[in-house]
Amino acid sequence: MSPWARPVVFFLLCLPLAWLIWAVYHDQLGANPAEALIRSLGDWTLRALVLVMAITPLRVTLGLSALARWRRMVGLFVFFYASLHLTAYAWFDMGFVWGEVLTDVIKRPFILVGMLSWCLLLLLALTSFNRAIRSMGARRWQLLHRCIYAVCALAVLHFFWMRAGKNDFAEVVVYAALLGTLLGWRAWRRFTTRPSPRPKS
Amino acid sequence: MIIRTQDSGFVHPTPSDITSPAQYLGRRAWLQSLALGAGGAALAGWAARDAWALAPIPGRLQALQASASKLAGAQTVEKLTSYQDASSYNNYYEFSTDKAQPAALSAGLQTHPWTVQVEGLVNKPKTFDIDSLLKLSAMEERVYRLRCVEGWSMVIPWVGYSLAALIKEVQPQTSAKYVEFVTLADPKVMPGLRSGVLDWPYTEGLRLDEAMHPLTLLAFGMYGEVLPNQNGAPVRLVVPWKYGFKSAKSLIKIRFTDKQPATAWNKAAAQEYGFYSNVNPDVSHPRWSQATERRIGEEGGLLARRRKTLMFNGYEAQVGQLYSGMDLRKLF
């Protein structure tokens, strides 16, 4: 794998944000730029999530062990876009009135579910560096980071509930199918691969 | 000295909202008369230029002459939404659920010839063609606030006349209590019909007294021109004190009934969209609060504060009595 591969992926993952900043600056986001920003950042969070969940299946099926080195970076991009999405909502929809945000979280299941996913992502981002792995121990760290499976489910539910009132599930189905397949592949692998034989002592 | 208050139906605007006196005095009609030569050829050029700077006549579609409405509540002095925003940010699910799409996708909609069938519990049922509807009553320009259930709002200068004028023409019977509105559902030109988002055709309904209220407008145009297709050409309903989806677009049938008609959004999600759907800051939508709204094109753009939503969208003085004694939380 080329040494340029990672910086290129990093650059590509910055492009959506660059495009949005350009679009805001040049008034290219239509009549309701605030709504367009919030939704677009949500979309990019989901896309980054699909990407990070695809890394392990691709690594295993294509035998590209180098992909493992990308996982943390892409995972942090998921957290980054999720944080921007949350910030845009708190800012443009709620005017940073935290009391209103809290009321919204309590009153509206779809906001609560979104907030929960972000909290889990925060937990994973805070424990994403090498020292955290060492101090937690690899096994416990790995258990904690399986939270990403819950994030997938919650993110799809958040999107589904957001669209439920409009009965408009076309896009929800796409993300649910992609993430479902990627999670399904993991479950299938768990059931079909035998634990590696241990040397008899 | 008369002091106008909220009680008399006056919604106090913020200074930046206040339109110039020229517009308030029906500047378009005035400038057009100038441009048409009343002010002489030299003035005409100046007036046309000024009209361009002042009056947002888009100059894209056929003009629709009207005089400023004298009706109480029909001339809000808030800053108009730009024609660009009003005609490019549309909920018209028959074309697409994406608000930017209807403008392009509705180009194939044929709005002439067009008929509106008026039937049901009336003494004089009749099918009107669009040309006779355009002549049925004098065209007025009315500047209304439009509040969408999604939490955004606009200010739009509509052209049309009170629906009551048409209703009187067909003479409802005493048994008629409701009016149902049926809109076009033509799969040949409406790609959105393939989605099962709503039960097509899109239907809406009003109580007869709501339909007869002078503010309830049968609209044929906006910004001094005929309606763009994406805004519900050639004829639509505008009920300014209710959420936008009550104002059905591209009407083909108006039916008088004795039972409350089923309405499209109520059938799709009864808990979220009631039959009345009056704008009400105190009754939140299950998935968001209705206490505030984002005014499209607000000064300050992205950083603009949301506005407080007004009871009945600010038309309480005119329409509040229609709902006296009703529990608006239950009958939302």
HADDOCK unambig.tbl for C-alpha pairs under 7 A between the chains (distance, minus, plus):
assign (segid A and resid 31 and name CA) (segid B and resid 85 and name CA) 5.15 0.50 0.50
assign (segid A and resid 31 and name CA) (segid B and resid 89 and name CA) 6.10 0.50 0.50
assign (segid A and resid 31 and name CA) (segid B and resid 296 and name CA) 6.26 0.50 0.50
assign (segid A and resid 31 and name CA) (segid B and resid 297 and name CA) 6.75 0.50 0.50
assign (segid A and resid 32 and name CA) (segid B and resid 296 and name CA) 6.14 0.50 0.50
assign (segid A and resid 33 and name CA) (segid B and resid 302 and name CA) 6.58 0.50 0.50
assign (segid A and resid 34 and name CA) (segid B and resid 302 and name CA) 5.74 0.50 0.50
assign (segid A and resid 92 and name CA) (segid B and resid 302 and name CA) 7.00 0.50 0.50
assign (segid A and resid 92 and name CA) (segid B and resid 303 and name CA) 7.00 0.50 0.50
assign (segid A and resid 95 and name CA) (segid B and resid 305 and name CA) 6.91 0.50 0.50
assign (segid A and resid 108 and name CA) (segid B and resid 287 and name CA) 5.66 0.50 0.50
assign (segid A and resid 165 and name CA) (segid B and resid 269 and name CA) 6.60 0.50 0.50
assign (segid A and resid 166 and name CA) (segid B and resid 197 and name CA) 6.77 0.50 0.50
assign (segid A and resid 167 and name CA) (segid B and resid 197 and name CA) 5.01 0.50 0.50
assign (segid A and resid 168 and name CA) (segid B and resid 197 and name CA) 5.87 0.50 0.50
